[in-house]
Amino acid sequence: MPEISRFLGIVIYMYFNEHNPPHFHVKYNEHRAVMDIQTLNILAGHLPVKVRGLVGEWAELHEQELLEMWNSKDFHKIKPLV
């Protein structure tokens, strides 16, 4: 489960060999969620509203990079939201 970004207590990661649709996982304190890369909908779990907004903002900025990573499985760190 490669960690691809960390900011403001939020950890973003992807698993190898995951099912579609393209998505990433989010951890924030006791909260866990799975977010669709293209729609930014939460597919599973729950995040506080503020955290969901921050993750959505970050994912919008890096959508293409996230999709490329999903397709290639060449995981690397992505700049955090600052």
VEXBADREN-573617 format. One record per atom (N, C-alpha, C): residue in one letter; atom name; residue number from 1; x, y, z. Coordinates in nm, 3 decimals. Layout:
BEGIN
[site "A"; "CA"; NUM; [X; Y; Z]];
...
END
This chain:
BEGIN
[site "M"; "N"; 1; [0.085; -0.118; 0.000]];
[site "M"; "CA"; 1; [0.000; 0.000; 0.000]];
[site "M"; "C"; 1; [0.089; 0.124; 0.000]];
[site "P"; "N"; 2; [0.135; 0.165; -0.115]];
[site "P"; "CA"; 2; [0.223; 0.282; -0.122]];
[site "P"; "C"; 2; [0.152; 0.412; -0.082]];
[site "E"; "N"; 3; [0.217; 0.482; 0.009]];
[site "E"; "CA"; 3; [0.169; 0.615; 0.047]];
[site "E"; "C"; 3; [0.213; 0.712; -0.062]];
[site "I"; "N"; 4; [0.118; 0.788; -0.116]];
[site "I"; "CA"; 4; [0.154; 0.878; -0.224]];
[site "I"; "C"; 4; [0.153; 1.025; -0.184]];
[site "S"; "N"; 5; [0.087; 1.057; -0.071]];
[site "S"; "CA"; 5; [0.092; 1.195; -0.022]];
[site "S"; "C"; 5; [0.048; 1.199; 0.123]];
[site "R"; "N"; 6; [0.094; 1.304; 0.193]];
[site "R"; "CA"; 6; [0.058; 1.325; 0.333]];
[site "R"; "C"; 6; [0.057; 1.475; 0.359]];
[site "F"; "N"; 7; [-0.055; 1.524; 0.414]];
[site "F"; "CA"; 7; [-0.064; 1.666; 0.448]];
[site "F"; "C"; 7; [-0.175; 1.686; 0.550]];
[site "L"; "N"; 8; [-0.151; 1.777; 0.643]];
[site "L"; "CA"; 8; [-0.249; 1.816; 0.743]];
[site "L"; "C"; 8; [-0.311; 1.697; 0.815]];
[site "G"; "N"; 9; [-0.233; 1.594; 0.840]];
[site "G"; "CA"; 9; [-0.282; 1.475; 0.908]];
[site "G"; "C"; 9; [-0.357; 1.378; 0.818]];
[site "I"; "N"; 10; [-0.363; 1.408; 0.689]];
[site "I"; "CA"; 10; [-0.433; 1.325; 0.591]];
[site "I"; "C"; 10; [-0.329; 1.240; 0.517]];
[site "V"; "N"; 11; [-0.356; 1.112; 0.504]];
[site "V"; "CA"; 11; [-0.266; 1.023; 0.431]];
[site "V"; "C"; 11; [-0.341; 0.967; 0.311]];
[site "I"; "N"; 12; [-0.279; 0.978; 0.194]];
[site "I"; "CA"; 12; [-0.337; 0.929; 0.068]];
[site "I"; "C"; 12; [-0.251; 0.813; 0.020]];
[site "Y"; "N"; 13; [-0.316; 0.703; -0.019]];
[site "Y"; "CA"; 13; [-0.240; 0.589; -0.068]];
[site "Y"; "C"; 13; [-0.322; 0.510; -0.169]];
[site "M"; "N"; 14; [-0.253; 0.422; -0.244]];
[site "M"; "CA"; 14; [-0.316; 0.333; -0.341]];
[site "M"; "C"; 14; [-0.265; 0.192; -0.313]];
[site "Y"; "N"; 15; [-0.348; 0.096; -0.349]];
[site "Y"; "CA"; 15; [-0.308; -0.044; -0.341]];
[site "Y"; "C"; 15; [-0.270; -0.093; -0.481]];
[site "F"; "N"; 16; [-0.183; -0.193; -0.486]];
[site "F"; "CA"; 16; [-0.151; -0.259; -0.612]];
[site "F"; "C"; 16; [-0.268; -0.349; -0.651]];
[site "N"; "N"; 17; [-0.289; -0.365; -0.781]];
[site "N"; "CA"; 17; [-0.388; -0.460; -0.835]];
[site "N"; "C"; 17; [-0.527; -0.440; -0.778]];
[site "E"; "N"; 18; [-0.574; -0.317; -0.777]];
[site "E"; "CA"; 18; [-0.708; -0.286; -0.727]];
[site "E"; "C"; 18; [-0.810; -0.297; -0.838]];
[site "H"; "N"; 19; [-0.935; -0.300; -0.799]];
[site "H"; "CA"; 19; [-1.049; -0.308; -0.891]];
[site "H"; "C"; 19; [-1.083; -0.168; -0.942]];
[site "N"; "N"; 20; [-1.153; -0.162; -1.056]];
[site "N"; "CA"; 20; [-1.202; -0.035; -1.108]];
[site "N"; "C"; 20; [-1.327; 0.006; -1.030]];
[site "P"; "N"; 21; [-1.362; 0.131; -1.028]];
[site "P"; "CA"; 21; [-1.305; 0.245; -1.099]];
[site "P"; "C"; 21; [-1.175; 0.291; -1.032]];
[site "P"; "N"; 22; [-1.094; 0.367; -1.106]];
[site "P"; "CA"; 22; [-0.970; 0.421; -1.049]];
[site "P"; "C"; 22; [-1.001; 0.501; -0.922]];
[site "H"; "N"; 23; [-0.929; 0.469; -0.815]];
[site "H"; "CA"; 23; [-0.957; 0.534; -0.688]];
[site "H"; "C"; 23; [-0.832; 0.538; -0.600]];
[site "F"; "N"; 24; [-0.842; 0.612; -0.492]];
[site "F"; "CA"; 24; [-0.737; 0.615; -0.392]];
[site "F"; "C"; 24; [-0.801; 0.605; -0.255]];
[site "H"; "N"; 25; [-0.719; 0.573; -0.156]];
[site "H"; "CA"; 25; [-0.765; 0.556; -0.019]];
[site "H"; "C"; 25; [-0.717; 0.675; 0.064]];
[site "V"; "N"; 26; [-0.798; 0.713; 0.161]];
[site "V"; "CA"; 26; [-0.768; 0.826; 0.248]];
[site "V"; "C"; 26; [-0.781; 0.783; 0.393]];
[site "K"; "N"; 27; [-0.683; 0.821; 0.475]];
[site "K"; "CA"; 27; [-0.691; 0.802; 0.620]];
[site "K"; "C"; 27; [-0.678; 0.939; 0.685]];
[site "Y"; "N"; 28; [-0.763; 0.964; 0.781]];
[site "Y"; "CA"; 28; [-0.753; 1.085; 0.862]];
[site "Y"; "C"; 28; [-0.802; 1.049; 1.001]];
[site "N"; "N"; 29; [-0.711; 1.048; 1.097]];
[site "N"; "CA"; 29; [-0.742; 1.002; 1.233]];
[site "N"; "C"; 29; [-0.814; 0.868; 1.225]];
[site "E"; "N"; 30; [-0.934; 0.858; 1.282]];
[site "E"; "CA"; 30; [-1.007; 0.731; 1.279]];
[site "E"; "C"; 30; [-1.092; 0.713; 1.153]];
[site "H"; "N"; 31; [-1.092; 0.811; 1.067]];
[site "H"; "CA"; 31; [-1.174; 0.808; 0.945]];
[site "H"; "C"; 31; [-1.100; 0.742; 0.830]];
[site "R"; "N"; 32; [-1.175; 0.667; 0.749]];
[site "R"; "CA"; 32; [-1.121; 0.601; 0.630]];
[site "R"; "C"; 32; [-1.220; 0.622; 0.517]];
[site "A"; "N"; 33; [-1.168; 0.639; 0.396]];
[site "A"; "CA"; 33; [-1.256; 0.652; 0.280]];
[site "A"; "C"; 33; [-1.183; 0.608; 0.154]];
[site "V"; "N"; 34; [-1.261; 0.572; 0.054]];
[site "V"; "CA"; 34; [-1.212; 0.540; -0.079]];
[site "V"; "C"; 34; [-1.276; 0.641; -0.172]];
[site "M"; "N"; 35; [-1.193; 0.713; -0.251]];
[site "M"; "CA"; 35; [-1.245; 0.817; -0.338]];
[site "M"; "C"; 35; [-1.214; 0.788; -0.485]];
[site "D"; "N"; 36; [-1.315; 0.805; -0.568]];
[site "D"; "CA"; 36; [-1.301; 0.790; -0.712]];
[site "D"; "C"; 36; [-1.215; 0.905; -0.764]];
[site "I"; "N"; 37; [-1.115; 0.876; -0.845]];
[site "I"; "CA"; 37; [-1.023; 0.978; -0.895]];
[site "I"; "C"; 37; [-1.094; 1.076; -0.988]];
[site "Q"; "N"; 38; [-1.182; 1.027; -1.073]];
[site "Q"; "CA"; 38; [-1.242; 1.113; -1.174]];
[site "Q"; "C"; 38; [-1.362; 1.192; -1.123]];
[site "T"; "N"; 39; [-1.445; 1.132; -1.040]];
[site "T"; "CA"; 39; [-1.564; 1.203; -0.992]];
[site "T"; "C"; 39; [-1.545; 1.266; -0.855]];
[site "L"; "N"; 40; [-1.445; 1.220; -0.782]];
[site "L"; "CA"; 40; [-1.418; 1.259; -0.644]];
[site "L"; "C"; 40; [-1.530; 1.222; -0.548]];
[site "N"; "N"; 41; [-1.616; 1.129; -0.590]];
[site "N"; "CA"; 41; [-1.719; 1.076; -0.501]];
[site "N"; "C"; 41; [-1.655; 0.978; -0.404]];
[site "I"; "N"; 42; [-1.710; 0.971; -0.284]];
[site "I"; "CA"; 42; [-1.665; 0.871; -0.188]];
[site "I"; "C"; 42; [-1.734; 0.740; -0.222]];
[site "L"; "N"; 43; [-1.656; 0.638; -0.249]];
[site "L"; "CA"; 43; [-1.708; 0.507; -0.285]];
[site "L"; "C"; 43; [-1.734; 0.421; -0.162]];
[site "A"; "N"; 44; [-1.660; 0.446; -0.056]];
[site "A"; "CA"; 44; [-1.675; 0.371; 0.069]];
[site "A"; "C"; 44; [-1.618; 0.455; 0.182]];
[site "G"; "N"; 45; [-1.674; 0.440; 0.300]];
[site "G"; "CA"; 45; [-1.623; 0.509; 0.416]];
[site "G"; "C"; 45; [-1.681; 0.649; 0.432]];
[site "H"; "N"; 46; [-1.611; 0.728; 0.514]];
[site "H"; "CA"; 46; [-1.659; 0.862; 0.547]];
[site "H"; "C"; 46; [-1.541; 0.950; 0.588]];
[site "L"; "N"; 47; [-1.550; 1.077; 0.551]];
[site "L"; "CA"; 47; [-1.452; 1.177; 0.593]];
[site "L"; "C"; 47; [-1.529; 1.299; 0.644]];
[site "P"; "N"; 48; [-1.472; 1.370; 0.742]];
[site "P"; "CA"; 48; [-1.534; 1.496; 0.782]];
[site "P"; "C"; 48; [-1.540; 1.590; 0.661]];
[site "V"; "N"; 49; [-1.640; 1.677; 0.659]];
[site "V"; "CA"; 49; [-1.663; 1.766; 0.545]];
[site "V"; "C"; 49; [-1.539; 1.846; 0.508]];
[site "K"; "N"; 50; [-1.472; 1.904; 0.606]];
[site "K"; "CA"; 50; [-1.354; 1.986; 0.578]];
[site "K"; "C"; 50; [-1.243; 1.902; 0.515]];
[site "V"; "N"; 51; [-1.222; 1.782; 0.566]];
[site "V"; "CA"; 51; [-1.118; 1.693; 0.513]];
[site "V"; "C"; 51; [-1.153; 1.649; 0.371]];
[site "R"; "N"; 52; [-1.280; 1.618; 0.349]];
[site "R"; "CA"; 52; [-1.323; 1.580; 0.214]];
[site "R"; "C"; 52; [-1.295; 1.693; 0.116]];
[site "G"; "N"; 53; [-1.321; 1.815; 0.156]];
[site "G"; "CA"; 53; [-1.294; 1.930; 0.070]];
[site "G"; "C"; 53; [-1.146; 1.945; 0.039]];
[site "L"; "N"; 54; [-1.062; 1.927; 0.141]];
[site "L"; "CA"; 54; [-0.917; 1.938; 0.120]];
[site "L"; "C"; 54; [-0.865; 1.829; 0.027]];
[site "V"; "N"; 55; [-0.913; 1.707; 0.049]];
[site "V"; "CA"; 55; [-0.871; 1.595; -0.035]];
[site "V"; "C"; 55; [-0.920; 1.616; -0.179]];
[site "G"; "N"; 56; [-1.042; 1.666; -0.193]];
[site "G"; "CA"; 56; [-1.096; 1.694; -0.326]];
[site "G"; "C"; 56; [-1.014; 1.799; -0.398]];
[site "E"; "N"; 57; [-0.976; 1.903; -0.326]];
[site "E"; "CA"; 57; [-0.893; 2.010; -0.385]];
[site "E"; "C"; 57; [-0.760; 1.953; -0.432]];
[site "W"; "N"; 58; [-0.697; 1.872; -0.346]];
[site "W"; "CA"; 58; [-0.568; 1.811; -0.379]];
[site "W"; "C"; 58; [-0.583; 1.719; -0.502]];
[site "A"; "N"; 59; [-0.688; 1.635; -0.502]];
[site "A"; "CA"; 59; [-0.707; 1.539; -0.610]];
[site "A"; "C"; 59; [-0.736; 1.609; -0.743]];
[site "E"; "N"; 60; [-0.809; 1.719; -0.738]];
[site "E"; "CA"; 60; [-0.835; 1.796; -0.861]];
[site "E"; "C"; 60; [-0.705; 1.845; -0.923]];
[site "L"; "N"; 61; [-0.616; 1.893; -0.839]];
[site "L"; "CA"; 61; [-0.487; 1.944; -0.886]];
[site "L"; "C"; 61; [-0.401; 1.834; -0.948]];
[site "H"; "N"; 62; [-0.419; 1.711; -0.902]];
[site "H"; "CA"; 62; [-0.331; 1.600; -0.943]];
[site "H"; "C"; 62; [-0.406; 1.488; -1.014]];
[site "E"; "N"; 63; [-0.523; 1.517; -1.070]];
[site "E"; "CA"; 63; [-0.606; 1.412; -1.132]];
[site "E"; "C"; 63; [-0.530; 1.334; -1.239]];
[site "Q"; "N"; 64; [-0.465; 1.402; -1.330]];
[site "Q"; "CA"; 64; [-0.395; 1.334; -1.439]];
[site "Q"; "C"; 64; [-0.283; 1.246; -1.385]];
[site "E"; "N"; 65; [-0.209; 1.298; -1.290]];
[site "E"; "CA"; 65; [-0.099; 1.222; -1.230]];
[site "E"; "C"; 65; [-0.153; 1.097; -1.157]];
[site "L"; "N"; 66; [-0.264; 1.112; -1.087]];
[site "L"; "CA"; 66; [-0.325; 0.999; -1.017]];
[site "L"; "C"; 66; [-0.372; 0.892; -1.116]];
[site "L"; "N"; 67; [-0.433; 0.934; -1.226]];
[site "L"; "CA"; 67; [-0.479; 0.838; -1.326]];
[site "L"; "C"; 67; [-0.360; 0.766; -1.392]];
[site "E"; "N"; 68; [-0.254; 0.839; -1.420]];
[site "E"; "CA"; 68; [-0.134; 0.777; -1.478]];
[site "E"; "C"; 68; [-0.075; 0.675; -1.380]];
[site "M"; "N"; 69; [-0.073; 0.710; -1.252]];
[site "M"; "CA"; 69; [-0.021; 0.620; -1.151]];
[site "M"; "C"; 69; [-0.109; 0.495; -1.142]];
[site "W"; "N"; 70; [-0.241; 0.515; -1.145]];
[site "W"; "CA"; 70; [-0.334; 0.402; -1.140]];
[site "W"; "C"; 70; [-0.307; 0.306; -1.256]];
[site "N"; "N"; 71; [-0.292; 0.360; -1.375]];
[site "N"; "CA"; 71; [-0.275; 0.277; -1.494]];
[site "N"; "C"; 71; [-0.139; 0.211; -1.502]];
[site "S"; "N"; 72; [-0.035; 0.280; -1.461]];
[site "S"; "CA"; 72; [0.101; 0.227; -1.473]];
[site "S"; "C"; 72; [0.146; 0.145; -1.353]];
[site "K"; "N"; 73; [0.083; 0.169; -1.238]];
[site "K"; "CA"; 73; [0.125; 0.109; -1.110]];
[site "K"; "C"; 73; [0.266; 0.153; -1.072]];
[site "D"; "N"; 74; [0.310; 0.264; -1.130]];
[site "D"; "CA"; 74; [0.440; 0.324; -1.098]];
[site "D"; "C"; 74; [0.415; 0.432; -0.993]];
[site "F"; "N"; 75; [0.402; 0.389; -0.868]];
[site "F"; "CA"; 75; [0.366; 0.481; -0.760]];
[site "F"; "C"; 75; [0.484; 0.567; -0.718]];
[site "H"; "N"; 76; [0.456; 0.692; -0.688]];
[site "H"; "CA"; 76; [0.557; 0.785; -0.639]];
[site "H"; "C"; 76; [0.487; 0.891; -0.554]];
[site "K"; "N"; 77; [0.564; 0.968; -0.483]];
[site "K"; "CA"; 77; [0.509; 1.073; -0.399]];
[site "K"; "C"; 77; [0.454; 1.188; -0.486]];
[site "I"; "N"; 78; [0.343; 1.244; -0.441]];
[site "I"; "CA"; 78; [0.283; 1.360; -0.504]];
[site "I"; "C"; 78; [0.286; 1.474; -0.402]];
[site "K"; "N"; 79; [0.314; 1.594; -0.449]];
[site "K"; "CA"; 79; [0.323; 1.709; -0.360]];
[site "K"; "C"; 79; [0.198; 1.721; -0.275]];
[site "P"; "N"; 80; [0.215; 1.754; -0.149]];
[site "P"; "CA"; 80; [0.099; 1.774; -0.062]];
[site "P"; "C"; 80; [0.028; 1.905; -0.091]];
[site "L"; "N"; 81; [-0.091; 1.918; -0.039]];
[site "L"; "CA"; 81; [-0.166; 2.042; -0.048]];
[site "L"; "C"; 81; [-0.103; 2.138; 0.053]];
[site "V"; "N"; 82; [-0.069; 2.257; 0.009]];
[site "V"; "CA"; 82; [-0.007; 2.355; 0.101]];
[site "V"; "C"; 82; [-0.090; 2.481; 0.110]];
END
